[in-house]
Amino acid sequence: MATPDNTQQARILIAEDDQGVRTSLTRALTFQNYNVTAVNDGAQALEAVDAQLPDLVILDVSMPHVDGLTACRMIREKYRSLPILMLTARHEVSDRVAGLDAGADDYVVKPFALEELSARVRSMLRRTLVTEETQNLVVADLVLDLRSRTAHRGKRELVLTKTEFDLLELLMQNVGIVLERDMLYDRIWGFNFETGSRSLDVYIGYLRRKTEEGGEPRVLHTIRGVGYIVRPPSESDWEEKV
């Protein structure tokens, strides 16, 4: 895996059936000193992930043999924290949501600027780095272990994707503070999404379901028109769940 001082030595796997796009991405990322492997379908991508254990995967949605969404789901089942960036020519919000539902951490719509994609790659790789000084984050019975990247609500383990973990980590680092939507998009996705994107709302919904699945009181709250906040439940909140 990449370290804080050699992020650009990271291994990146590209799965893209369009030869022109595949070649352009390979050249651009290799020029930035990443170690790049490129394949042209989802089946090869699955084999390459197991063989090489890359630091980041870039998947096109429409590929032969195994499509990008299926490959994403299969990779996510085995590698919970591996960053996955999806590429697609589809512009509908529902298509973006489908990619996120499959386990992708980010989504880029074609045609895209190489500068934008590079910025997202850098942001995703930075978020995989954990320093020696990292401590657990604790809010009531919700615990994030940042070294092992595991989460628990009491004795119950929460199975979180990489983006879910990163988002919850950022909110728990700012307990009692309302974080605005624009700030969350910038810090988690590394690039401002277009106005009206539902990506953040989708992930907040995922986190609420997972953190409250055992009947626990809510810790992640919406401040309507502003953003989101994590705060410990009150005694009355616990009593209501008894």
Secondary structure, DSSP 8 states (H G I E B T S, - for coil): ---TT-GGG-EEEEE-S-HHHHHHHHHHHHHTT-EEEEESSHHHHHHHHHHH--SEEEEESS-SSS-HHHHHHHHHHH-TT--EEEEES---HHHHHHHHHTT-SEEEESS--HHHHHHHHHHHHHTT---TT---EEETTEEEETTTTEEEETTEEE---HHHHHHHHHHHTTTT--EEHHHHHHHHHSS---TT--HHHHHHHHHHHHHSTTS----EEEETTTEEEE----HHHHHHH-
